[in-house]
Amino acid sequence: MINKNKYIELLNGTVNDINGKNTIMDLLQYVQENKPKSLFHYRSCTEYTIEAFRENKIYFNTANNFNDPYDCLVYCDIEKINSQISNMTTIPNIERVQKNINSAGFIETRPPQMPKDKAEQILESLKGIDLQTIVDSIPNESWDILNNHLKETAKEILYSYINYYKMEMPLVCLSEKYNNILMWAHYADNHKGFVLEYDSDTLKTDCMQCPQGKDFSNCEKWKQVMLLPILYTNQRYDATKYIYDNTLIKTLDSVGIKDAWKLEDNFAQYKINIFKQKSWAYEKEWRLQLYKTNRDKFIEVKPVAIYLGCRIAKCYEDILVQYARKQGVRVYKMNENQSKLKFSITRQNIDNK
């Protein structure tokens, strides 16, 4: 079971320090060791979903089709970025940079996004140079052009990321529970659909350990998935630093300066997808994210069981039971507990031998 406080601590620890150290591997290990044995996928009965079950395929969706308008909606304080850009060439900032360069501790006080070797190169190239004189010699119009360019780049990156995470990022929503009455209503067509149970250890691809040694750069079918629990909170994930870092990286790359600036948080791209408002906590959701795919938006995973809704149509029930028996998948039928005072639905095992 995931401990929320521990999970938050590890998520916060993925931000690089001055030496580039972070807790990404600790986070992934913690999630792997504490994930549920089974995760459940709620489905309506359609030709598409039934065929996917028959073929043992999990198809990925995008957040614009989800019922939460805030799902994967990137938050960025663009005014804060604009302020940081405007302050880059102010006299106090130039004086501070000049002082740092002239001090013995420049390497240790560099931004965490700047690799040590790049900082050493900068220090060597700027020895004996009066930055303030150089800055003063540059026309104000040139600084205005640079500032406006950086601000437009930040805006373009933000808009492109908003579009990508809402419209293109492949996701699958899973739950720790198969018997949530409200989720059956919302995601399984008012109990007329079905739920698939997966062994959480099987929710992966083998591409990371490709026997041919291929990767996303030379294989069309290469896929990488990440399984993470949703973090229910009252605040959205703040991607301001992520957008700012990408703005500087893109700008420096465009003028031929490579690898001079890194992301402060290499895990930010995953965090954008896992922050949801607390009112959704009843879903106990885990999110499967698909990365580095050039073609098919699915993975092949065989479920261990199928749960038929208590209102499922007989024609769909017969088809699903037939496919389940052929594949050796356990079959359960959900039932209301009419004789009990408590609101609940329970499963009944259907002989599928």
N, C-alpha and C positions, 0 to 999 in steps of 0.2 A: 504494500500500500504506500502511495506517495504521501509524504508529509509536506504540507503546503509551505511551511516556514523553511524547511530544508531545500525544497525545490526552488523557492525564491532566492535563497542564499546562493545556490549553485548557478542560477540564471544570472544573477548580478555579477558573479565571479567570472563570467566569460569575457568581460572587458579586459583588454590587455593592459598590463602595467608597463613600466619603463623598459623592462627586459623582454616584453612580449609574452610573459607567462599568463595563463588563464586556466580556468577549471572546466573547459569544454569536455575533456575526456572524463573527468570526475562526474560531470552532469550526465553524460550519456551512460556511464556505468551505473549510476544511481537509478536512472530511469529503467535500464535493462533489468536490474536486479529487483525492482519493486513494481514492475508493471503487472497487471492482472493476468491470470492464466488464460482467460478468454476475453475477447472483445466482440461486440455485437453490432450488426449493420441492419438498420431498419429499412424496409423496402415496400413500395407499392407493387401491385401485380400489373405488370405491363409486358408486352412482348419483349421489350428491351431487357428488363430486369430478370425475367424468367430465362431468357436465352443466356444471359450472363451467368446465372446460376448453373445452367446446364454445362457451360463451357469452363466453369471454375475461374471466372474472371471477375476482378474488382475494377470497375471503371471509376475514373476520377472526375470530379465535378469542379466548378469554380464558384467563388464566394458570391458573385452577383446573382446566383440562383438560390442562395441560402435565405432563410427567413429573418435573419438579423441584419439590418442595414449597416451596422457598424462592423460586421464581420470582415476582417482583413482590410479595413479602411485605414490607410496609413495616416498617422498623425505626425505633423512636423510644424514647429514654430518657425515659419519662414521669416518672420520679422526678426527673430533672434539671429538667424543666419545672416540676414542683411546687415544687422548691426555689427556682427563679428567681421564681416567683409569690409564695412566702412571704417572700422577701427584698425584695420591692418596697417595702414600707412600714417596713422596719427603720430605726432611727435613723441608722446609718452611711450607708445608701443615701440617705435624705432629706437628710442633711448634704452628701453628695456632689453631689446634684442642685442643692441650694441654692447650693453653691459654684460649680458650672458656670454656673448662670443669672446669677450676679453677676459672672462673668468675661467678658472681651471675646471669649474664644474659644469661647463656647457653640455658635455655629453650626458651627464647624469640628470640635468634639468631639461633636456629636450622633450618635446611632446611625445607621448607614448606611440603616436601614429607614425613617428619618424624612425626608421631603422637606424641602428647604431652606426653602420658603415656609411650611410648617407650623411648622418650628423658629422662624422669625422671628415668626410669630403668637404662639407660646407665650411667647417671650422678651418680647414687647411686653405681653402680658396679665399676666405675672407680675412685672413690674418693681415693686420696692418691697414685694412681698408676702413675708411670712415663712411659708414652707411648713411649717416645723416646728410653728409655732403652729396652723396649720390642721389638720395631721395629728393633733396632740395633742387637738384639740377633737372629733375624730370618735371615737365610741364603739368600743371593741374589737369589739363584736358586729357593727358595720357592716363593719369590716375582715375579720372572719371570713366574713361573708356574701359579700363581694367575692372573697376568696381561694378560697372553696369554689366559687363560680360559675365563676371562671376555670379551676380544676382540672377541673371537670365538663365545661366547654366543650372543654378540651384532650383529655380522654378521648373525648368524642363525636366530635371531628374525627378523632382517630387511628382509632377503630373504623370510621368512615365511609370513610376513605381505605383502610384495610386491605380492606374489602369491595369498594370501587370497583376498586382495582388488581388484585385477585384475580378478581373476578366480573364486572366490567363493562368494563374497559378493553380496547378492540379492538386486537388484535395479530396480526401474521403473522411467523413465524420463517423466515428464509431463510439460506442457507449460501453460502460462497465455493466449495464443492466439490460436484461431482455424482457423484464416484466413491469416496466414503467407504463402505467395506464395512459398518461398524457403523451408520452412519446409514441405509443402505438397509434394514438389519435392524430398526432402531428405528422409523423413520418412513415406511417404504414397504412395510410388511407382509412383512418377511422376503424382500425382493427380488421380491415379487409385485406391487408397485405401479409407480409411475412418478415421474419428476422433471421439473419444468418449468423451463426456463431463461428468464430475463427480462433484457432490457437494463436495467441499473440506472437509466439516464436516464429510462426510461418509468415508473418506480415513483413516480408523483406524481399530483396532481390539478390541474385548471386553475382551481379555485375562488378561489385567491389572486389571480388576474388575471382575475376575472370580467368579461366584456365589458359586462354590465348593471350592474356596480358593486354587486352584492349581496354579503352576507356572512352569517355564521351567525345573525344576529338577524332576518333577513327572508327566508331561503331554506331550505326544508325539506331540500333535497338538498345543501346546502353541506358540503364535507368538506375537512379539512386532514390531510396525512400528514407524518410525520417519519421519515426513514431514518437509523438510527444503528448503528454496530457495537457488539456486546456487549463489555463490559470484564470480563475474567476476573481475579478477585482473591480473596484469602482473607478479605476483610471485606465485609459487606453495606453498601449505601449508608445513611448515617446521615441520616435525615429529621427529626431532632429540631428543628433550627432552622426547618424548613419547617412543622412542626406548631405550634411556638411562635408563629411569625409569623402563621399563620392564626388562631390563638386570639385574639391581640390585635386583628387586623383584624376578626374577626367580632364581638368584644365591643364595640369602638369603634363599628362600624357600627350595632349594635343600639341604641345610645343617641344615634344621630344624628351621630356624629363621623366624617365620611367622609375618606378619603385621608390620615389622619394617620399611618398606618403601612403600609409596603410590604413585600413579600417581599424577604428578603436575597438570595435566589437565584431568579430567574424561570425558571431552567432545571431546577429541582429536580423538577418533575413528569415530566420526561423521564428524569432520572437514575434514578429509582426502578425503571424498567423495564430498565435495561441493565447492572446489576451481577449477575454470576453467578460461582459458585465455580469455581476453576481446573480442577477435574476435568472440566468441560464444554468445555474449550478446543478439543478435537479437532473440535467442531462448526463452528468458525469462523463463528459466527452473526452475522447482521445482523438488526435488528428494525425492522419497519415498524409505526409506531404511528398510529392513526387518532384524530383529535380533531374536536370540533365537528360531530358528525353527529346529526341528530334522527331518522333513519329507517334507511336501508339501510346494512348493515355490510359493504360490499364496494366495490372500485374496479374499473373496467374497464381491463384491460391485456392486450394480446396477447403471448403468449410467442414467443420466437424459435426454440425447439426443445423437443422432448420426448424423454426418455430412458426406454425401457421396461425394466423389471427383467428380470434373466436367468431368473426363475421365473414371469413373468407368464402368466396363463391365456390360451390362444389366443383365446377369445371377447373378452376385454378388449383384447388386442393388436389384433385386427381392427377393433374399434370406434374405438380411439384413432388408429390409422393412418388410418382413413377420415376422421375429423374433422380430423386434421392436414393431410392432403392437400387437403381442402376449404378450409382456412384458410391454406395456404401456409406451414406450420410444418415445420421440419426434423425428421426422425425418426431416432433412434438406438436401437439395441438393445444392452444391456449384456451382456457375456460374461465368464465366468471364464477365466483364462489357465491351462488345464490342462497345457500343455506347458512352463510356466515355473516355476522354483523359487520365485520371489517371489509373495507373496500380493497379488493385485491384480485389479481388474475393469476392463475397457476397453470402449469404445463401438465399435459397428459402424454405419456409415451405411446407412440403408434408403432406397432410391430413392423419394422421395415426389412426384415430378413427375407 
